[in-house]
Amino acid sequence: KAPAAIYDLKAAVRYLRHNDAVMPGDAEKIISNGTSAGGALSILLGASITDGDDRKLFVEIMGAADARDDIYAVSAYCPISILEHADAAYEWEFNGVHDYEKMDITMLDYKVERKLVKGTLDAAEQRVSDELKAQFPAYVNSLGLKNAQGEPLTLNADGSGSFRDYVAAFVAAAANAELQKGADPAALQAENPWLTIDGKRVKNVDFAAYAKAMGRQKTPPAFDALDLSSGENQLFGDEHQDTRHFTAYSAANSAVKGAGSAGRVAVKKMNPLSYISEKTVPQHWRIRVGTKDRDTSHAIAAILAAKLQNSGKNVDMAMPWGVPHSGDYDLDELFAWMDGIVKGK
């Protein structure tokens, strides 16, 4: 249960640093890497800070080594992060897309079975989608994000705005990379009519049409399920309740009588934005989320990248073309990035 996973990782870093003298490598050059939930934990491991006030927890209670637990750099693929705002982010991107292809995971004879279940949002689910989408602009605007040119990244009430353009620019960059590799502009345009290509350059991304073409994978709320059925609900459970809500919206609209809510402390400890600032130790961050990823909104990775850049960090952020929810698909590039930041290239 939250925040045990990040505490375990912090304890592992402390172990490596405590034993640095008798192990190969350099504990001052630890780089984390993870995908999906692991991507979220990789981000959180780099962002979160522990200090003297945490010594009792880690050393006396957990039995961890009495050593620092900051790391050198972070790699994260498709991080399922910023969970208390992920439902609103998902509906900001996929609102209006009513058909879905949802992954159903069951256990049969101790074997995990996964199958895609197709469906269409009913009227109640469409209302939930509308209400969650309406929450997102105020949240984004509260973050005070800026792009590389120092211009504000904001959203209008209808979900349009410079932040949406910021996210769309990563998609355009991925398409441009395909064109540079030799992709035929006419064929790329025909296969992806939400792109406007002028010559051999992407001129525009119709973001709403892009989201519709990608397709919805989750029903609203995507993460804090009203019936407490999601893995994230289980993450925020405790010793008394296996699953709990972690957003005000789902707690207020819960379909489960007597459903509990996670405390603010647990929710905060699982959100890297609680910690990212100029004081954040790792200077180097690499974030990847594919243009065909539908497990969470592309806004999540974009918010993380902007927040890190605004905090003075070196961020290598990209949305690889045609890549679904997955990780470690570009290991040569990942290892080259690691080699470069460690050797100061």
C-alpha positions as CSV (number, residue, x, y, z in Angstrom):
1,K,0.0,0.0,0.0
2,A,1.1,3.6,-0.6
3,P,3.7,4.8,0.2
4,A,5.4,1.4,0.9
5,A,6.7,1.0,-2.7
6,I,8.7,4.3,-2.7
7,Y,9.9,3.6,0.8
8,D,11.3,0.2,-0.4
9,L,13.1,1.9,-3.3
10,K,14.6,4.5,-1.0
11,A,15.8,1.8,1.3
12,A,17.4,0.0,-1.6
13,V,19.3,3.2,-2.6
14,R,20.5,3.5,1.0
15,Y,21.8,0.0,0.9
16,L,23.7,0.6,-2.3
17,R,25.2,3.8,-1.0
18,H,26.1,2.2,2.4
19,N,27.9,-0.6,0.7
20,D,29.5,1.5,-2.1
21,A,33.1,0.8,-1.0
22,V,32.7,-3.0,-1.3
23,M,30.6,-3.1,-4.5
24,P,31.4,-2.5,-8.2
25,G,30.2,0.8,-9.7
26,D,29.6,4.2,-8.2
27,A,26.7,4.8,-5.8
28,E,26.9,8.5,-6.7
29,K,25.8,7.6,-10.3
30,I,22.6,5.6,-9.6
31,I,20.1,5.9,-12.5
32,S,16.6,4.6,-12.1
33,N,14.5,3.2,-14.9
34,G,10.9,2.0,-15.0
35,T,7.8,1.5,-17.1
36,S,4.2,2.4,-16.4
37,A,3.7,2.1,-12.6
38,G,7.5,1.5,-12.6
39,G,7.9,4.7,-14.6
40,A,5.9,6.6,-12.0
41,L,8.1,5.1,-9.2
42,S,11.3,6.0,-11.1
43,I,10.1,9.6,-11.4
44,L,9.1,9.6,-7.7
45,L,12.4,8.1,-6.6
46,G,14.3,10.9,-8.2
47,A,12.0,13.7,-7.2
48,S,11.2,12.9,-3.5
49,I,13.5,14.1,-0.8
50,T,14.1,12.6,2.6
51,D,16.1,14.3,5.3
52,G,16.9,14.0,9.0
53,D,13.3,13.9,10.0
54,D,12.9,10.6,8.1
55,R,15.8,8.9,9.9
56,K,13.6,7.3,12.5
57,L,11.3,5.8,9.9
58,F,14.0,4.4,7.6
59,V,16.7,3.4,10.1
60,E,14.9,2.6,13.3
61,I,11.6,1.3,12.0
62,M,12.4,-0.1,8.6
63,G,15.9,-1.1,9.4
64,A,17.4,0.6,6.4
65,A,21.0,1.7,6.2
66,D,21.8,5.2,7.6
67,A,22.8,6.7,4.3
68,R,21.5,9.2,1.7
69,D,18.8,8.0,-0.8
70,D,19.0,10.6,-3.6
71,I,20.0,9.3,-7.0
72,Y,21.9,10.7,-10.0
73,A,19.4,10.6,-12.9
74,V,16.0,9.2,-13.9
75,S,14.6,7.3,-16.9
76,A,10.9,6.8,-17.1
77,Y,8.7,5.2,-19.8
78,C,4.9,6.1,-19.9
79,P,4.7,7.0,-16.2
80,I,1.3,6.5,-14.6
81,S,1.7,9.4,-12.3
82,I,0.0,12.5,-10.7
83,L,-2.7,10.0,-9.8
84,E,-5.1,12.4,-8.1
85,H,-5.4,14.4,-11.3
86,A,-5.0,11.6,-13.8
87,D,-8.8,11.0,-14.2
88,A,-9.3,14.6,-15.2
89,A,-6.3,14.5,-17.5
90,Y,-7.6,11.4,-19.2
91,E,-11.0,12.9,-19.9
92,W,-9.4,16.1,-21.1
93,E,-7.8,14.0,-23.8
94,F,-10.5,11.5,-24.5
95,N,-13.7,13.3,-23.7
96,G,-16.1,12.9,-26.7
97,V,-14.6,9.5,-27.6
98,H,-17.4,7.2,-26.4
99,D,-16.3,3.9,-27.8
100,Y,-13.7,2.1,-25.9
101,E,-11.5,-1.1,-25.9
102,K,-10.9,-1.9,-22.3
103,M,-8.4,-4.4,-21.0
104,D,-10.1,-6.9,-18.7
105,I,-7.7,-8.8,-16.4
106,T,-8.9,-11.9,-14.5
107,M,-7.3,-14.8,-12.7
108,L,-8.2,-18.3,-13.8
109,D,-6.5,-21.4,-12.3
110,Y,-3.7,-19.1,-10.9
111,K,-3.0,-17.7,-14.4
112,V,-3.6,-14.1,-15.3
113,E,-5.8,-13.8,-18.4
114,R,-6.0,-10.5,-20.3
115,K,-8.7,-9.8,-23.0
116,L,-10.0,-6.7,-24.7
117,V,-13.6,-5.8,-24.0
118,K,-15.2,-3.4,-26.4
119,G,-18.1,-1.1,-25.3
120,T,-19.6,2.4,-25.5
121,L,-19.9,4.8,-22.6
122,D,-23.4,5.1,-21.3
123,A,-25.1,8.4,-20.5
124,A,-23.9,8.3,-16.9
125,E,-20.3,7.6,-17.9
126,Q,-20.5,10.5,-20.5
127,R,-21.6,12.8,-17.7
128,V,-18.7,11.7,-15.5
129,S,-16.3,12.3,-18.4
130,D,-17.7,15.9,-18.9
131,E,-17.4,16.7,-15.2
132,L,-13.9,15.4,-14.9
133,K,-12.7,17.2,-18.1
134,A,-14.1,20.4,-16.7
135,Q,-11.7,20.1,-13.7
136,F,-8.5,19.9,-15.7
137,P,-8.0,23.4,-17.0
138,A,-8.1,24.9,-13.5
139,Y,-5.5,22.3,-12.3
140,V,-3.1,23.0,-15.2
141,N,-3.4,26.7,-14.8
142,S,-2.7,26.4,-11.1
143,L,0.7,24.8,-11.8
144,G,2.2,28.0,-13.4
145,L,4.0,26.0,-16.1
146,K,6.0,27.6,-18.9
147,N,7.5,26.3,-22.2
148,A,11.2,26.5,-23.1
149,Q,10.6,30.1,-24.3
150,G,9.2,31.1,-21.0
151,E,5.6,31.4,-22.3
152,P,2.8,30.3,-20.0
153,L,1.2,26.9,-20.6
154,T,-2.5,27.3,-19.8
155,L,-5.9,25.9,-20.8
156,N,-9.2,27.6,-21.6
157,A,-12.4,26.3,-20.1
158,D,-13.1,24.2,-23.2
159,G,-9.7,22.4,-22.9
160,S,-7.9,24.3,-25.7
161,G,-4.9,26.6,-25.1
162,S,-1.2,26.8,-25.1
163,F,-0.8,23.6,-22.9
164,R,-2.7,21.6,-25.5
165,D,-0.5,23.0,-28.2
166,Y,2.5,22.0,-26.1
167,V,1.4,18.4,-25.9
168,A,0.5,18.4,-29.6
169,A,4.0,19.6,-30.5
170,F,5.5,16.4,-29.1
171,V,3.2,14.4,-31.4
172,A,4.2,16.6,-34.3
173,A,7.9,16.1,-33.5
174,A,7.4,12.4,-33.6
175,A,5.7,12.5,-37.0
176,N,8.5,14.8,-38.2
177,A,11.1,12.3,-37.1
178,E,9.3,9.7,-39.2
179,L,9.5,12.1,-42.2
180,Q,13.2,12.6,-41.6
181,K,13.7,8.9,-41.6
182,G,12.2,8.8,-45.1
183,A,8.5,8.2,-44.6
184,D,6.3,9.2,-47.5
185,P,4.5,12.4,-46.6
186,A,1.4,11.5,-48.6
187,A,1.1,8.1,-47.1
188,L,1.7,9.4,-43.6
189,Q,-1.0,12.0,-44.2
190,A,-3.4,9.4,-45.5
191,E,-2.9,7.0,-42.6
192,N,-3.2,9.8,-40.1
193,P,-5.7,12.4,-41.4
194,W,-5.4,14.4,-38.1
195,L,-2.0,15.5,-39.4
196,T,-1.6,18.4,-41.7
197,I,1.7,18.0,-43.6
198,D,3.2,20.8,-45.8
199,G,5.9,19.4,-48.0
200,K,8.0,17.3,-45.6
201,R,7.0,19.0,-42.4
202,V,4.0,18.7,-40.1
203,K,2.1,21.9,-40.0
204,N,-0.6,21.0,-37.6
205,V,-2.0,18.3,-35.3
206,D,-5.8,18.2,-34.8
207,F,-5.5,17.0,-31.2
208,A,-9.2,16.0,-30.8
209,A,-9.1,14.0,-34.0
210,Y,-5.8,12.4,-32.9
211,A,-7.4,11.3,-29.6
212,K,-10.4,9.8,-31.5
213,A,-8.1,8.0,-33.8
214,M,-6.0,6.5,-31.0
215,G,-9.2,5.4,-29.2
216,R,-10.3,5.3,-25.6
217,Q,-9.0,2.5,-23.5
218,K,-10.5,3.3,-20.1
219,T,-13.9,4.2,-18.8
220,P,-14.3,7.2,-16.5
221,P,-13.0,7.6,-13.9
222,A,-9.9,5.9,-15.4
223,F,-8.0,5.5,-12.2
224,D,-10.1,6.2,-9.1
225,A,-12.9,3.9,-10.1
226,L,-16.3,4.6,-8.5
227,D,-16.7,1.0,-7.7
228,L,-13.1,0.8,-6.2
229,S,-12.1,-1.8,-8.9
230,S,-8.8,-0.3,-10.1
231,G,-5.3,-1.2,-9.2
232,E,-4.8,2.4,-8.0
233,N,-7.7,2.0,-5.6
234,Q,-5.8,-0.9,-4.1
235,L,-2.6,1.0,-4.0
236,F,-4.3,3.5,-1.7
237,G,-5.8,1.0,0.6
238,D,-4.7,0.4,4.2
239,E,-4.7,-2.3,6.9
240,H,-8.5,-1.8,7.3
241,Q,-9.7,-1.5,3.7
242,D,-8.0,-3.1,0.7
243,T,-9.3,-0.4,-1.7
244,R,-9.9,3.2,-1.1
245,H,-10.7,6.4,-3.1
246,F,-8.0,9.0,-3.5
247,T,-9.8,11.8,-5.3
248,A,-12.5,14.1,-4.0
249,Y,-14.6,13.5,-7.0
250,S,-14.7,9.7,-6.7
251,A,-15.2,9.8,-3.0
252,A,-18.2,12.1,-3.4
253,N,-19.7,10.0,-6.2
254,S,-18.7,6.5,-5.0
255,A,-20.8,3.5,-5.9
256,V,-19.6,1.7,-2.8
257,K,-21.4,2.3,0.5
258,G,-19.0,3.2,3.3
259,A,-16.0,3.6,0.9
260,G,-13.0,5.1,2.6
261,S,-10.6,7.7,1.3
262,A,-6.9,7.8,1.4
263,G,-5.4,10.4,3.6
264,R,-3.7,13.5,2.1
265,V,-0.2,12.3,3.3
266,A,-0.3,9.0,1.3
267,V,-1.6,10.8,-1.8
268,K,1.1,13.5,-1.6
269,K,3.9,11.0,-1.1
270,M,2.9,9.3,-4.4
271,N,2.9,12.5,-6.4
272,P,6.3,13.7,-7.7
273,L,4.9,17.2,-8.1
274,S,4.8,17.4,-4.3
275,Y,8.6,17.5,-4.4
276,I,10.0,18.8,-7.8
277,S,11.7,22.1,-7.4
278,E,15.1,23.7,-7.8
279,K,16.3,21.6,-4.8
280,T,15.5,18.3,-6.6
281,V,18.8,16.4,-6.7
282,P,18.9,14.6,-10.1
283,Q,19.7,17.0,-12.9
284,H,19.1,14.6,-15.8
285,W,15.7,13.2,-16.7
286,R,14.6,11.1,-19.7
287,I,10.9,10.6,-20.3
288,R,9.3,8.6,-23.1
289,V,5.6,7.9,-23.8
290,G,4.5,6.6,-27.2
291,T,2.0,8.4,-29.5
292,K,-0.2,5.3,-29.4
293,D,-0.2,5.0,-25.6
294,R,-3.8,5.1,-24.2
295,D,-3.2,4.0,-20.6
296,T,-3.0,7.5,-19.3
297,S,-3.2,11.0,-20.8
298,H,-0.2,12.4,-22.7
299,A,-0.7,15.4,-20.5
300,I,0.8,13.6,-17.5
301,A,4.3,13.2,-19.1
302,A,4.0,16.7,-20.5
303,I,3.3,18.2,-17.1
304,L,6.2,16.3,-15.6
305,A,8.6,17.5,-18.3
306,A,7.5,21.1,-18.1
307,K,7.7,21.2,-14.3
308,L,11.2,19.6,-14.4
309,Q,12.4,22.1,-17.0
310,N,11.0,25.0,-15.1
311,S,12.9,23.8,-12.1
312,G,16.2,24.0,-14.0
313,K,16.6,20.3,-14.9
314,N,17.9,18.8,-18.1
315,V,14.9,17.0,-19.6
316,D,15.0,14.6,-22.6
317,M,11.3,14.2,-23.4
318,A,9.8,12.6,-26.5
319,M,6.7,10.7,-27.7
320,P,8.0,8.0,-30.1
321,W,5.9,7.6,-33.2
322,G,3.5,4.6,-33.2
323,V,4.6,3.2,-29.8
324,P,1.9,1.9,-27.5
325,H,2.1,1.5,-23.7
326,S,5.5,-0.1,-23.3
327,G,9.1,0.5,-22.3
328,D,12.8,-0.3,-22.9
329,Y,12.1,-0.4,-26.7
330,D,15.1,1.9,-27.5
331,L,17.8,0.5,-25.3
332,D,20.7,1.6,-27.5
333,E,19.5,5.2,-27.2
334,L,18.8,4.8,-23.5
335,F,22.3,3.5,-22.8
336,A,23.8,6.2,-25.0
337,W,22.0,8.8,-22.9
338,M,23.2,7.2,-19.7
339,D,26.7,7.1,-20.9
340,G,26.6,10.7,-22.0
341,I,25.3,12.1,-18.7
342,V,27.7,10.0,-16.6
343,K,30.7,11.0,-18.7
344,G,29.6,14.5,-19.2
345,K,29.5,14.3,-23.0
